[in-house]
Amino acid sequence: MMTKATEKAMEALAQRVFARDRTDPEERDSTTDFAFEFMIWLNANGWTHTPPAPPPPPPAPNGLRGVELARAALAQLGKGASDGR
């Protein structure tokens, strides 16, 4: 489901593209100018770039995660106690 802000941005872009397509090719702004103008409009209307989420951390070297990782760590502690350390 789209937010109202996304719907508003899509409508604004569609209107700009429609108007640009109806303009004589000699009178059209460059595509870079067109994109720049639209980005300015988005920023003026509160849009900000949201960077992608960072990737999840890699699994532990032994491939264990969560409870299994804790159990393996406790098991290693238990082994250390039994060999006289």
Order of alpha helices (4+ residues) and beta strands (2+ residues): alpha-alpha-alpha
